[in-house]
Amino acid sequence: MQLKKTFDTDKSSEENGKWYDIGDNARIKVARFGNSKHRKALTKLRSPYKPLLLRGGQIPEEANDTLITESIAQTILLDWEGIQDEKGHPIPFSLDNCREALNNYKDFLDLVSQLSLDAANYRAVQQEEIVKK
């Protein structure tokens, strides 16, 4: 097994995201979970809990879920096109609209999370093959 061929990733798409078609002429731009911007955001969001963590405590599960969702809104879901409200009106991409969508629609949050966590989506070899075609 060649490690580079098997595991090398495209750093640009990890940080800056890739577009994914999600159906009904909609698409989302998703960066990789755990990229440097995401890690910094999580550190900042978790900072109020630092004293608790230093004493060996844990962030309450519900609070941790909120922090993770907020970090995804800030650094993972980077843009969208074709997203509409229940009346078919376009919803412009903004941080507030992103937060609302992720908080109100668990399956949407799950989709964004799954795309961002799938290492294969960010493989360098995969990107090279697309460029060749």
C-alpha angles and dihedrals in degrees: 000000000000107000094204094050093044103040111018112117135203102251093197095058090043090058103028099034138233130250118249126189108228100180138269091061091298128127137177133208111226131184122205118276110248097026116147095266091049093050091050092049092050091049091051093045092049094047094096087060095050095103090051092048092047089056089055095259128133133233107255111260096242092049091047091051089052091050092050092049091049091049089052090051092049101042115006109046098055104169145342141203129198096021111145140184123241090277093053095255116142116256109215115226113255135141091255093050090046092052091048094050094047093046096044100042114049093184090055090051089048092051093051090046094049093049091048094048098047103099091196089068090065102040115138093216090055090052092049091051092051091051091050091054 
